[in-house]
Amino acid sequence: MISYLEFEKPVAELQTRIAELRAASQGDDVDISTELQRLETKSAELLASTYASLTPWQKTQVARHPSRPHFRDYVERMFSDFMPLGGDRLYGDDEAIMGGFATIGGRKVMLIGHEKGHDTQSRLRHNFGMGKPEGYRKAIRLMEMAGRFGLPVVTLVDTSGAFPGIEAEERGQAEAIARSTEACLALPVPMVAVIVGEGGSGGAVALASAERVLMFEHAVYSVISPEGCASILWRTAERAPQAAEAMKMTAQDLLGLGVIDRIVPEPMGGAHRDPAAATDALSLAITDELNQLVGRDPAELRRKREDRFLAIGVKG
């Protein structure tokens, strides 16, 4: 059953009406097929028009949808031969950031990404996708391993930000994020990063400093959450929609600004409505990018990676 967002209420009302008609017609000789078809067409058109004009704040809500696919879903649907690797060899294993060997399009890669979880228990176990220092140090370890074995790196970014708790600061959160970003930039192998949901602050950049950065159509990517920005600027999180508008955090805005390189289309109504179609589109996009990058000289890859990030924010 689909969980409807606040701005989808008109669609939800139509779907409820359709369900009621179907239930009422059970065992009834009255033909309501014409009315059902009319309502279903109206619902589809309303959904299409709604998603054609989403505001940045509405896109943020879609990116956070509880049923949106997460790392484990992509592993199951898009990758094969996944061999998870855990631990940072210093402190412990952070389940907010997962990774390991995997295969996509017949090519071996090192896959790393954030996992948010799907229910209360798994969300607590994965810390809602908020990585701790040991998670970013694990990512560094896996990237360095990929470099030694000559494997391309694919990252799936979906986090509201790195974990801000005291214990994370005690274990060197800022340094771990910085060194993870450095490890991305220093990779001698191709790297493709995808913002699949939320891309929040340094916790996202630490896994997204690639030479090719892709983004789902309704994902968001920003230095801070809209609520955090609003709380700083206006002392209230209630102005989050206004902050989201000003922050230029949507895929469409970021493509125009040169922050990302490619937008991956989502099924109508968002990836949560048709995870299989979303996964297929993402698989094709990643495979295409890897085909263009594999075989390039390591020095060229590093230079391309550094140049694209140094160019962000520079007016032509």
C-alpha positions in Angstrom: 0.0 0.0 0.0 1.3 3.4 -1.0 1.9 6.0 1.7 0.8 9.3 0.3 2.6 12.6 1.0 0.8 15.7 2.1 0.8 17.3 -1.4 -0.6 14.1 -2.9 -3.9 14.2 -1.0 -6.0 14.9 -4.1 -4.5 11.8 -5.7 -5.1 9.8 -2.6 -8.7 10.8 -2.5 -9.2 9.7 -6.1 -7.5 6.3 -5.3 -9.7 5.9 -2.3 -12.8 6.5 -4.4 -11.6 3.9 -7.0 -11.0 1.4 -4.2 -14.5 2.0 -2.8 -16.1 1.5 -6.2 -14.3 -1.7 -6.7 -15.3 -3.0 -3.3 -19.0 -2.0 -3.8 -19.2 -3.7 -7.2 -18.2 -7.1 -5.9 -21.0 -9.5 -6.6 -23.0 -6.6 -8.2 -24.4 -6.8 -11.8 -24.0 -3.1 -12.3 -21.2 -2.3 -14.9 -19.0 0.4 -13.5 -16.0 -0.2 -15.8 -16.5 3.1 -17.6 -16.6 5.1 -14.4 -13.5 3.2 -13.0 -11.6 3.9 -16.2 -12.6 7.6 -16.0 -11.4 7.9 -12.4 -8.2 6.0 -13.1 -7.4 8.2 -16.1 -8.1 11.3 -14.0 -5.9 10.0 -11.2 -3.0 9.3 -13.5 -3.3 12.7 -15.1 -3.4 14.4 -11.7 -0.4 12.5 -10.5 1.5 13.5 -13.7 0.6 17.2 -13.4 1.5 17.2 -9.7 5.0 15.7 -10.3 5.6 17.9 -13.3 5.6 21.0 -11.0 7.1 19.9 -7.7 8.6 22.6 -5.5 12.1 22.0 -4.0 10.4 21.3 -0.6 8.1 18.7 -2.2 11.0 17.0 -3.9 12.7 16.9 -0.5 9.7 15.0 0.9 9.8 12.6 -2.1 13.5 12.0 -1.5 12.7 11.1 2.2 9.7 8.9 1.4 9.8 5.9 3.8 9.2 3.5 0.9 11.9 4.9 -1.4 14.5 2.2 -2.3 17.7 2.1 -0.2 21.1 0.6 -0.5 20.0 -3.0 0.2 17.2 -2.7 -2.4 19.7 -1.6 -5.1 22.0 -4.4 -4.2 19.2 -7.0 -4.5 17.8 -5.6 -7.8 20.8 -4.1 -9.6 24.0 -5.9 -8.5 25.0 -9.5 -8.3 27.7 -11.4 -6.4 27.7 -8.8 -3.6 30.3 -9.7 -1.0 29.9 -7.3 2.0 33.0 -6.2 3.8 32.9 -4.7 7.3 35.0 -2.8 9.8 37.5 0.0 9.7 40.3 -2.0 11.4 40.4 0.7 14.1 37.2 0.8 16.1 34.3 -1.2 14.7 31.7 -1.7 11.9 29.3 1.1 11.1 26.1 -0.3 9.5 25.0 3.2 8.3 27.7 2.9 5.5 27.9 -0.5 3.7 30.1 -1.8 1.0 31.8 -4.6 -0.7 32.6 -6.3 -4.0 29.8 -6.5 -6.5 29.0 -7.0 -10.2 27.0 -4.7 -12.4 26.7 -5.1 -16.2 29.2 -8.0 -16.1 31.8 -5.7 -14.5 33.3 -6.1 -11.0 33.2 -3.0 -8.9 33.6 -1.8 -5.3 30.2 -0.7 -4.1 29.8 1.6 -1.2 26.7 3.4 0.1 24.4 4.7 2.9 21.7 2.4 4.2 18.8 4.1 6.1 16.7 1.0 6.9 13.0 0.3 6.3 11.4 -0.1 9.7 12.0 1.1 13.2 14.4 -1.7 14.1 16.5 -1.5 10.9 16.6 2.3 11.0 18.0 2.2 14.5 20.5 -0.5 13.5 21.6 1.6 10.5 21.4 4.9 12.4 19.1 6.3 9.8 21.9 6.4 7.3 24.0 8.8 9.3 27.6 7.6 9.1 30.0 7.6 12.0 33.8 8.0 11.8 34.3 4.2 11.5 31.9 4.2 8.6 33.9 6.7 6.6 37.1 5.0 7.6 35.6 1.7 6.3 34.8 3.6 3.0 38.4 4.7 2.8 39.6 1.2 3.3 37.4 -0.1 0.6 38.4 2.6 -1.8 42.0 1.9 -1.3 41.4 -1.8 -1.8 39.6 -1.0 -5.1 42.6 1.0 -6.2 44.9 -1.9 -5.5 42.8 -4.3 -7.4 41.9 -1.9 -10.3 38.2 -2.0 -9.6 35.9 1.0 -10.4 34.1 2.5 -7.4 30.3 3.0 -7.4 28.8 4.9 -4.5 25.1 5.3 -3.6 24.6 8.4 -1.5 21.5 8.7 0.7 22.0 10.5 4.0 20.7 13.5 5.8 24.3 14.1 7.0 27.0 12.5 9.1 26.1 11.5 12.6 26.5 14.6 14.9 26.7 12.9 18.2 29.4 13.5 20.8 30.8 10.0 20.5 31.3 10.6 16.7 33.2 13.9 17.4 35.3 12.1 20.0 36.3 9.5 17.4 37.3 12.1 14.8 34.2 12.7 12.7 35.5 15.7 10.8 38.9 14.1 10.0 37.2 10.9 8.8 34.9 12.9 6.5 37.9 14.9 5.1 40.0 11.8 4.6 37.2 10.0 2.8 36.8 13.0 0.5 40.6 12.9 -0.1 40.5 9.2 -0.8 37.8 9.8 -3.5 39.9 12.5 -5.2 43.1 10.3 -5.0 41.5 7.1 -6.5 43.5 5.7 -9.5 40.3 4.0 -10.8 37.0 5.3 -12.2 34.4 6.5 -9.7 30.7 7.1 -10.3 28.6 8.5 -7.4 24.8 8.6 -7.4 22.6 10.7 -5.1 19.7 8.3 -4.8 17.7 10.1 -2.1 19.1 12.7 0.3 22.6 14.1 -0.2 23.3 16.0 3.0 26.4 18.0 3.8 29.9 16.6 4.2 28.5 13.2 5.0 27.4 13.0 1.4 30.4 14.7 -0.2 32.7 12.2 1.5 31.2 9.5 -0.8 30.4 11.7 -3.8 33.7 13.3 -4.8 33.7 11.4 -8.1 34.5 12.4 -11.7 30.9 11.6 -12.6 28.1 12.5 -10.2 24.6 11.3 -11.0 21.3 12.2 -9.3 17.9 10.7 -9.3 15.2 13.1 -10.7 13.6 13.7 -7.3 16.6 13.4 -5.1 18.1 16.4 -3.2 21.7 17.5 -2.5 22.7 20.3 -0.3 25.1 21.6 2.3 22.4 21.5 5.1 18.8 20.3 5.4 16.1 22.9 4.6 15.0 22.7 8.3 18.6 23.4 9.5 19.0 26.3 7.1 15.7 27.8 8.1 16.5 27.4 11.8 19.8 29.3 11.3 18.4 32.1 9.1 15.0 32.6 10.5 15.2 30.9 13.9 12.3 28.5 12.9 12.2 25.3 11.0 8.7 26.2 9.7 10.3 28.2 6.9 12.0 25.1 5.5 10.0 25.3 2.2 11.4 28.8 1.6 14.9 27.7 2.5 14.6 24.7 0.1 13.7 27.1 -2.7 16.7 29.4 -2.0 19.2 26.5 -1.6 19.0 25.2 -5.2 19.1 21.7 -4.0 17.2 19.8 -6.7 18.7 17.8 -9.5 17.5 20.2 -12.1 19.1 23.2 -10.3 22.4 21.4 -9.6 22.8 20.2 -13.2 22.5 23.8 -14.4 25.1 24.8 -11.8 27.5 22.0 -12.8 27.4 20.3 -9.4 26.1 17.1 -10.9 26.6 15.6 -14.4 23.5 13.6 -15.2 19.9 13.3 -14.0 18.5 9.7 -13.9 14.7 9.7 -14.6 12.3 8.2 -12.0 9.0 6.5 -12.7 5.9 8.7 -12.5 5.2 9.5 -8.9 8.8 8.8 -7.7 11.0 5.7 -7.3 9.0 4.4 -4.4 6.0 3.7 -6.7 8.0 1.5 -9.1 11.3 0.5 -7.6 12.0 -2.0 -10.4 11.7 0.7 -13.1 13.9 3.1 -11.0 16.5 0.4 -10.6 16.6 -0.4 -14.3 17.1 3.3 -15.2 19.9 3.6 -12.6 21.6 0.4 -13.7 21.7 1.6 -17.3 23.0 5.0 -16.3 25.8 3.6 -14.1 26.8 1.0 -16.7 27.0 3.7 -19.4 29.2 6.0 -17.3 31.5 3.2 -16.4 31.9 2.2 -20.0 33.1 5.7 -20.8 35.5 5.8 -17.9 37.1 2.4 -17.7 40.5 2.2 -19.3 41.5 5.8 -18.8 44.8 6.8 -17.4 44.8 7.2 -13.5 46.4 10.6 -13.8 43.7 11.7 -16.2 41.0 10.4 -13.8 42.4 12.3 -10.9 42.8 15.5 -12.9 39.2 15.2 -14.2 37.9 14.7 -10.7 39.8 17.6 -9.2 39.0 19.9 -12.1 35.2 19.4 -11.9 35.2 20.2 -8.1 37.4 23.2 -8.4 35.2 24.6 -11.2 32.0 24.5 -9.0 31.0 28.0 -8.1 33.4 29.7 -10.6 31.6 32.0 -13.0 32.5 31.6 -16.6 
